[in-house]
């Protein structure tokens, strides 16, 4: 800005309007990004829940097989005594 330039009310109003429009665009973009992030986090939570269920089933099955094995060993020992 040159030394003799002055900020008239009209120029200040124009600057204010452009600034408001710029921030409105920024807010809209943030809303879109936030919405996309929430959607993807929802997908991730569903994947984690599915993985958690699979792990519980797997470890439950492993526990059951181990328990049956130990009971079989105990039954064999008791039967041979």
N, C-alpha and C positions, 0 to 999 in steps of 0.2 A: 504494500500500500504506500503510495507516494505521500509525501509530507502534507500536501494540501488536501488530500482526500478526507472527506468527513463521512461519518456514518449517519445517514438520514434515517428517519423512522421507517421509511419504505424499505431501505436496504436492510435494516435490522429485522423488520417483519419478514422479508424474503429469506434472510439467513435463518431465522427462527423456524419458518415453514420448512425449509430444506432440511434443517437439523431434525425436526420432528418426523419428517418423512423417512429420513435415513434411520432413525431409531425405530420407527414402526416396521421398516423392512427387517431390521436386525431382530426385533422381537418376534416377528413372524418366522424368521429362519430358526431362531432358538426353539420356538414352539414345535416346528417341524422336526428338528433334530431330537428334541426331548421325546416327542411322540415315537419316533423311530427307535430311539434307545429303549423306551419302555416296552415296545413290541419285541425287540430282540432279547431284552432281559427276561421277558415272559417265556420266550422260546428256550432260553438257557435254563430257566428254572424247571421247565417241563422235562428237558433232557437230563438235568441233574436228578429229578425225581424218578425218572425211568431207570437211570443208572443205579440209584439207591435201591430201588425195588429189586433189580437184578442181583445186586450184591447181597442183599438180605436173603434172597432165595438161594443163591449159590452157597453162602456160608451156612445157612440153615440146613441145606442138603448135606454139606460136608460134615456138619456136626452130627446129623442123624446117622450118616454112614459110619463115622468114627464111633459113635455110641453103640451101634449094632455090632461093630467089630469087637469092641471091648466086652460087650455082653456075650458074644460068641466065644471069646477067649475064656471068660469066667465060667461059662457053661461047660466048656470043654474040660477045664481044670476040675470043676466039681464032679463032672461025670466020670472022669478017670480016677478019682479018689476013692 
